[in-house]
Amino acid sequence: AYTGTVNVYSRWINPTAANLPFIIPGDLRGVGTNGAENILETYGMVGAELEDASGNSLKIATGKKASISFPLPASLQASAPATIQLWHFDDATARWKENGTATKTGSTYIAQVDKFSFWNVDVGSINFINLDYTLINATTNSPLVSTSTKIKRANGNYGYGITNNAGFVSGLVPRNEALVLEVISACNTVIYSQNIGSFSNSISLGNINVTLPSNEYITFN
């Protein structure tokens, strides 16, 4: 039991932020209560930690819970379900784990939690396939290395990937949905876009040639 000053450190993560993949822990993959892997459609995240005046970590007492709220951006309010799955981030597995539900109250989700961590309100889905492709510089015929690429759904939600040293990227995408593939430059602008899907089974798109805009890149030796 603790009595005294409590310092609260918290941050809300906007689910519509343009740089969302770079400010969240892990990615939008979760493990449901049945053990199945899900891809997650997020409606917001909150990270929170409690410390005493000396900087020691504090925990919620056994058997007690705290209320946590997630503001809903205006663009997501119409599609937000009345009750949504609640997930917390597991550092050991780098996956979100399903842990209860949150209820929509006006333009906010409210949940009861038994610990402080990163919490996430998401719609989870096991209806997905694996997609991979390789990005190639159309001018030099060399792989586009460490390049950001985005897969967008019709409702505006998206997932990110970053190519490896061979220009290759692989990840989970929704099954039987029309999607848009985008390549993002280091200046955070879309330099390539292509409609893809829908796919009923896992698929490889092979090489995708991308012409880099000359005004965004320089070559130096």
Sequence and secondary structure as in RCSB ss.txt:
>XXXX:A:sequence
AYTGTVNVYSRWINPTAANLPFIIPGDLRGVGTNGAENILETYGMVGAELEDASGNSLKIATGKKASISFPLPAS
LQASAPATIQLWHFDDATARWKENGTATKTGSTYIAQVDKFSFWNVDVGSINFINLDYTLINATTNSPLVSTSTK
IKRANGNYGYGITNNAGFVSGLVPRNEALVLEVISACNTVIYSQNIGSFSNSISLGNINVTLPSNEYITFN
>XXXX:A:secstr
   S  EEEEEEE TT TTGGGTSSS SEEE TTS EEEEEEEEEEEEEEE TTS EE   TT  EEEEEE  GG
GTTT  SEEEEEEEETTTTEEEEEEEEEEETTEEEEEESS SEEEEEEEE  EEEEEEEEEETTT  B TT EEE
EE TTS EEEEE  TTSEEEEEEETT  EEEEEE TTS EEEEEEE   SS EEEEEEEE   TTT     
